[in-house]
């Protein structure tokens, strides 16, 4: 069997990932988010606020010793305040780093501990962003928190060896996707965000990818991890 552990499954890419993973033969999917929007006999949901570090530290993964593959997809994330530094709330900055960086780091640690020593192929996919690799004004915490995920992923693969076949780690930029995050950007103040009109145009001109197609490409990476040599990936290049 394949065991999937996916965060942020209530909507967007996370929900699409969980729904498509459930279509894979002999799969079991564990979803983690604040609300459950999926009903399926092979879907197990944990209601949790992934920005609450105390809850994350207490969380444990169910181990499947009979699985031939275990996949962790750290998908949950938030953009926070779309404002320059100096005009953001401290609480939101902390929440962005908690959810985008600390949560995937802790869950990855727990995932490896859970399956350490077992003859199970392990795949870890951290959902990053093009904003991790290109600075965008008024997105400082988001850009920085996702850049940290990129480096965390690269170090993790280095620790386990770039030629390792039993564990593969990726940090994947999903492109510009039609999600609640994009809606939040379009609802921001043009005075605070110099790229406001460009992002409004993405929606108006039909340039946003849909969650289902992006999820399909991410799952293809998990299905064929040895085909990808680089840790940092972008679905728009595959």
KEGU-783687 format. One record per residue: x, y, z of N, C-alpha, C in turn. Coordinates in steps of 0.001 Angstrom, whole numbers, padded with zeros to 6 digits, always signed. Each point is the difference from the previous one (the first is absolute). Last residue first. Example, Ala and Ser with C-alpha at 12.3 -4.5 7.8 and 13.67 -1.06 7.14 Angstrom:
2
+012850-002250+007080+000820+001190+000060-000770+001090+000730+000290-005720-000070-000890+001190+000000+000900+001200+000000
END
This chain:
238
+007574+020938-015985-000187-001460-000144-001329-000291-000677+001677+004331+001447+001086-000521-000832-000124-001494-000225-002929+002557+002799-000147+000594-001334+001087-000474-000958-000129-001144+004689-000917-000822-000818-000168+000562-001403+004386+000262+003114-001104+000899-000335-000924-000765-000932+004289-001113+003921-000736-000233-001236-001076+001069-000186+004656-001679+003116-000881+001131-000311-000638-000213-001365+002961-003290+001389-000899+000167+001144-001015+001103-000291+002427-003114-003892+000084+001227+000789-000990+000003+001159+000259-003593-003222+001297+000106+000660+000074+001196+000949-003977-003452-002102+000310+001407+000251+001282+000102+000819-002154-004130-001168+000164+000672-001287+000443+001455+000160-001172-003026+003594+001369-000204-000468+000261+000650-001355-004398-000037+002216+000976+000902+000624+001411-000125-000561-005080-001227-001192+001256-000290-000707+001132+000868+000554-004368+000183+001901-000086-001327-000609+001308-000413-000660-000610+004346+001915+000026-001009+001076-000025-001420-000553-000401+003605-003011+001336+000037+000596+000111-001071+001082-004164+000665-001923+000882-000680-000954+001434-000017+000514-003238+002457+002355-000093-001437+000274+000853-000813-000971-000293+004638-000675+000700-000268+001265-000021-001483+000323-002428+001517-003726+001434+000066-000265+000817-000293+001260-004705+000237+000367+000364-001150-000832+001508-000019-000254-001904+003715+002200+000077-001175+000886+000442-001230-000778-000887+003901-002441+001243+000144+000768+000195-001205+000920-003996+000295-002413+001106-000273-000919+001344+000097+000712-003938+001039+002477+000004-001410-000398+001192-000326-000899-000945+004534+001431+000582-000854+001043+000141-001450-000441+000195+003985-003643-000990-000525+000942+000647-001025+000923+002244+004583-002418-000169-001450-000121-001063-000457+000971+000351+004997-002275+000191-000785+001221-000222-001484-000285-000609+003811-003082+001375-000490+000077+000273-000834+001251-003933+002745-002112-000015-001461+000019+001382-000625+000069-001403+004797+000201+000454-000519-001291+000098-001522-000048-001338+002425+003969-000831+000552-001071+000343-000634-001354+002643-001058+003826-001351-000567+000104-000846+000431-001193+004306+001799+000305+000127-001460-000108-001376-000666-000001+000354+004695+000832+000022-000399-001402+000137-001498-000201+000342+001918+004286-001397+000084-000435-000101-000472-001453+004247+000407+001695-000650-001182+000547-001499-000005-000294+002607+003717-001363+000488-001193-000686-000719-001247+000487-000794+004157+002134-000664-000085-001302+000429-001248-000772+002135+000931+004255-001432-000287+000115-000653-000224-001374+004691+000960+001770-000314-000904-001107-001483-000356-000063+002012+002857+003454+000307+000600-001306-000336-000884-001199-002063+000581+005100+000577-001058-000829+000262+000506-001416-002022+002664+003548+000946-000826+000751+000788-000953-000896-003433+002781-001770+001001+000914+000564+001099-000792+000718-003856-002166-001734+000974+000303-001054+001090+000952+000489-002748-003562+003065-000043+001419-000362+001098+000303-001019-002536-004935+000534+000902+000885+000728-000121+001422-000532-002185-004065-001661-000774+000801+000953+000878+000970+000784+001806-003151-003084-000835+000918-000781-000862+000887+000885+002658-003326+002019+000887+000976-000642-000819+001022-000773-002288-003621+001894+000456+000920+001036+000903+001084-000591-001353-003489-002788-001141+000868+000290+000386+001038+001048+003071-003356-000976-000052+000974-001089-001159+000983+000204+000320-003524+003006+001134+000901+000194+000026+001078-001085-003129-003593-000126-000403+001065+000923+001129+001005+000218+000400-002531-004591-000325-000440+001353-000456+001193+000840+002017-001434-004987-001261+000650+000366-000493-000528+001344+005287+000368-001685-001165-000889+000012-001229+000742+000509+005381+000290-001948-001044+000927+000447-001344-000710-000151+004552-002872+000944-000442+000989-000975-001082+000892+000589+002459-003546+002371-001167-000446-000775-000436+000960-001101+004778-001627+002604-000772+001216-000254-001172-000368-000907+003034-003197+003481-000654+000192-001294-000768+001319-000051+003963-003269+002432-000676+001243+000347-000554+000538-001311+001698-005202+001898-000176+001033-001021-000653+001232+000621+002643-005196+001090-000608+001228+000521-000058+001045-001110+000619-005737+001009+000160+001120-000924-000766+001193+000549+001893-005373+001296-000584+001243+000507+000335+001135-000966+001322-004488-000894-001086-000312+000936-000606+001236+000644+003799-000101-003070-001196-000423-000729-001187-000251+000927+004936+003144-000198-000884-000896+000751-001253-000319-000803+003801+003036-001032-000213-001221-000782-000934-000981+000706+001395+004142+001956-000699+000352-001241-000277-001223-000863+000387+000308+005513+000741-000382-001199-000794+000283-001261-001027+001077+004733-000356-001383-000355+000697-000492-001257+000626+004453+001705+000202-000882+001155-000216-001462-000357-000995+003341-003211+001449-000148+000181+000314-000946+001156-004469+001196-000750+000459-000948-001014+001501-000225+000113-001821+003174+002888-000528-001328+000326+000439-001031-001029+000987+004563-000727+000841-000568+001057-000442-001415+000332-002643+002378-003047+001307-000306-000581+000945-000620+001030-004247+001530+001420-000143-001170-000865+001346-000415-000589-000211+003971+002549-000242-001160+000869-000044-001281-000839+000161+004080-002308+001299-000372+000571-000120-001215+000917-004001+001721-001875+000900-000443-001063+001331-000482+000570-003026+001996+002939-000429-001356-000359+000878-000563-001111+000614+004469+001220+000503-000879+001059-000372-001452-000281-001770+003309-002763+001426-000173-000295+000647-000921+001038-004427+001290+000717+000075-001011-001052+001451-000235-000436-000851+003350+003176-000396-001282+000590+000065-001124-001023+000860+004474-001414+001064-000507+000874-000339-001366+000582-003239+002282-002689+001187-000320-000791+001067-000671+000866-003815+001584+002258-000334-001131-000869+001224-000427-000809+000346+003869+002736-000064-001235+000782-000292-001234-000854+000120+004251-002364+001269-000389+000632-000084-001276+000849-002912+002754-003338-000149-001427+000316+001198-000503+000823-000470+004466-001911-001187-000178+000860-000288-001465+000325+003149+000652-004176-000293+001007+001010-001334-000276+000687+003244-003683-002106-001215+000713-000384-000348+000966+001126+004453-003358-001946-000617+000898+000985-001201+000741-000565+001882-004988-001283-000037+001349-000574-000685+000933+000996+000480-004594+000919+001189+000133-000835+000088+001366-000679-003619-001559+002764+001158-000396+000805+001294+000321-000724-004272+000571-002039+000345+001127+000870+001144-000333+000942-002053-003215-002839+000938+000816-000757+000454+001191+000818-001465-004263+002733-000598+001062-000799+001085+000657-000844-001223-004914+003004+000719+001261+000103-000736+001050-000831-000909-005057+002373-000505+000954-000982+000629+001361+000268+001887-005094+000960-000352+001257+000648-000460+000981-001070+000616-005572+000516-000188+001114-000918-000453+001207+000803+002344-005251+000556-000444+001209+000705-000075+001134-001016+000308-005776+000322+000021+001178-000853-000560+001176+000800+001992-005493+000648-000520+001242+000590+000152+001161-000980-000229-005804+000350+000455+001131-000803-000664+001266+000514+001069-004461+002958-001072+000781-000620+000632+001137-000809+001404-003737+003510+000261-000125-001432-001150+000642-000777+001738+001486+005064-000921-000864-000727+000358-000012-001485+002258+002738+003309+000293-001410+000227-000924-000958-000705-001874+004823+000858+001422-000339+000084+000175-001490+000259-004176+002713-000290+000333-001046-000971+001476-000372-000027-001837+003301+003100-001036-001037-000085+000430-001157-000885+002700+003927+000375+000070-000823+001209-000978-001163-000069-000179+003166-003421+001202-000817-000127+000181-000898+001223-003576+003034+000118-000213-000968-001072+001208-000934-000143+000216+003697+002989-000853-001066+000526-000203-001107-001039+002368+003831-001350+000754-000695+001037-000792-001184+000542-002185+002855-002941+000992-000802-000717+000843-000802+000985-003034+003074+001758-000692-001175-000542+000944-000898-000786+001689+004094+001705-000333-000923+001098-000675-001264-000539+000958+003405-003113+001253-000513+000565-000273-001026+001093-003663+002346-002019+000572-001051-000854+001303-000575+000535-001955+003543+002608-000895-001155-000130+000591-001077-000917+002201+004203+000409+000197-000864+001172-000860-001260-000102-000371+003212-003607+001364-000502+000202+000117-000992+001151-004181+002210-001467+000734-000240-001241+001354-000672+000196-002965+001192+003727-000691-000887-000933+000871-000372-001191+001743+003010+003302-000441-001235+000666-000566-000993-001005+001101+004350-001472+001174-000861+000164-000349-001311+000701-003479+003144-000536+000509-000380-001323+001191-000943+000135-001793+001952+003925-000866-001052-000536+000497-000493-001349+002177+003688+002028+000277-001243+000738-000814-001152-000580-000896+004238-001705+001344-000421-000402+000359-001321+000664-003975+002087+001322-000128-000638-001312+001355-000483-000516-000167+002416+004064-000671-001288+000160-000098-000742-001329+001653+004445+000188+000984-000977+000457-000609-001390+000106-001819+003633-003533-000142-000327+001415+001029-001056+000369+000805+003751-003954-000614-001292+000279-000167-000187+001503+002230+003688-002251-001452+000194+000014-000739-001311+000246+004651+000168-000163-000212+001251+000715-001472+000322+000086+001751-002801-004067+000435-000163+001381-000003+001370+000677-003388-000595-004054+001439+000107+000269+000299-000284+001472-004243-002413-002202+000401+001367+000373+001510+000042+000201-003919-003612-000290+000629+000490-001230+000301+001478+000208-000542-004203+003695-000380+001356-000411+000733+000385-001285-000364-005169+000493+000055+001020+001043-000483+001349-000490+000420-004632-002078+000810+001116-000475+000141+001086+001065-000593-005603+000556-000736+001268-000084+000953+001097-000458-000620-005942+000108+000774+001235+000062-000893+001221-000073+000462-005974-000429-000663+001135+000658+000906+001225+000050+001375-004438-001679-000651+000912-000930-000535+001269+000666+003248-004576+000425-000221+001185+000831-000522+001111-000905+000211-005508-000347-000094+001224-000793-000361+001149+000931+002028-005425+000078-000406+001171+000786-000021+001204-000927-000102-005730-000493+000173+001307-000620-000507+001085+000943+001675-005595-000487-000652+000989+000861+000339+001385-000541+000060-005625-001678+000368+001391-000180-000786+000853+000978-000357-004631+000087+001228-000009-000795+000460+001421-000302-002894-002211+004368-000006+000878-001172+001302-000158-000778-001218-002081+004292-000219-000794-001206-000029+000851-001267+000424+001791+004459+001189-000811-000253-000122-000806-001280-002169+004587+001906-000440-001159-000779+001235-000800-000400-001599+004084+003911+001017-000739-000748-000627-001192-000729-001799+005078+001710-000262-001435+000103+000974-000740-000903+001053+004835+002337-000435-000671-001217-000282-001471+000285-000351+004472+003422+000769-001183-000371-000576-000616-001269+000052+005000+003237-000553-000842-001058+000918-001194-000288+000901+003741+003069-000732-001144+000583-000480-000992-001056+002207+004057-001230+000957-000802+000759-000675-001247+000584-002675+003220-002213+000862-000703-000943+000957-000940+000733-002756+002899+002517-000779-001093-000590+000846-000832-000957+001948+003827+001855-000226-000984+001063-000792-001187-000534+000734+003747-002822+001169-000860+000144-000190-001064+001077-003409+002586-003319+000169-000133+001448+001106-001010+000279-001679+000946-004350+000853+001112+000417+000224+000006+001510-002872-003130-002295+001400-000304-000291+000945+001161+000302-004800-001898+001858+000505+001287-000451+001504-000165-000169-003854-004022-000346+001109+000616+000709+000308+001363-000598-002866-005040-000447-000325+001429+000066+001037+000692+000874+000168-004617-003023+000340+000559+001304-000282+001496-000045-001614-004699-003045+000231+001432+000193+000352+000320+001449-000087-004123-004065-000010+000215+001445+000380+001445+000271-001755-003515-004311+000485+001320+000423-000176+000150+001501-001489-003685-002897+001452-000068+000195+000603+001342+000391-004754-000592-000889+000369-001037+000977+001503-000093+000275-002482+004619-001248+000453-001169-000760+000433-001050+001014-001455+005563-000482-000547-001237+000574+000386-001162-000902+001493+005541+001078+000104-001214-000815-000603-001170+000749+000802+004508+001675-000901+000191-001134-000003-001216-000929+001520+002097+005276-000030-001187-000855-001027+000214-001109+003266+003580+003106-001334-000550-000249+000090-001161-000970+003911+002224+001649-000956+000476+001005-001406-000530-000214+004280-002954-001550-000418+001388-000234-001047+000372+001045+002755-004538-002218+000156+000846+001184-000371+001434-000363-000384-005654-001833-000069+001429-000239+000045+000784+001296+001221-005099-002361-000191+000680+001271+000081+001505-000266-000869-004861-003031+000348+001414+000060-000341+000564+001376+001106-004810-003042-000618+000485+001223+000466+001445+000178-000246-003979-004322+000533+001170+000697-000812+000296+001262-000289-003378-003968+000576-000398+001280+000663+001166+000725-000977+001376-004804-000332-001325+000537+000767-000285+001286-001458+004933-001603+001105-000931-000229-000307-001319+000701-002744+003878+000421-000306-000755-001212+001094-001005-000348+000335+003150+003611-000977-001032+000350-000388-000856-001203+002777+003807-000504+000745-001088+000639-000929-001155+000363-001884+003972-001689+000667-000775-001056+000812-001156+000569-002167+002939+003010-001011-000655-000826+000637-000844-001096+002826+002663+002749-000607-001093+000761-001000-000777-000850+001972+003869-001887+000999-001050+000211-000608-001215+000702-002647+003857-000494+000160-000691-001284+001016-001134+000120-000563+002790+003716-001197-000827-000198+000111-000792-001293+003442+003058+000869+000002-001082+000979-001182-000930-000161+000364+004015-002608+000896-001064-000459-000024-001192+000946-004105+002961+000928+001106+000286-000898+000815-001201-000416-002650-000421+004628-000324+000721-001235+001234+000068-000893-000147-002475+004172-001387+000486+000006-000387+000687-001299+004368-002076+001622-000879-000746-000913-001432+000529-000064+004791+000859+002229-000794+001006-000704-000987-000605-000984+004023-003171+001111-000513+001108+000812-000781+000987-000872+001324-005571-000164-000109+001252-000738-000571+001085+000911+002006-005373-000628-000262+000938+001083+000054+001392-000622-000458-005530-001757+000190+001419-000268-000350+000804+001247+001390-005370-001531-000557+000871+001036+000351+001447-000337-000495-005002-002754+000653+001301+000071-000710+000826+001063+000625-005688-000766-000836+001196+000000+000876+001253+000000
END
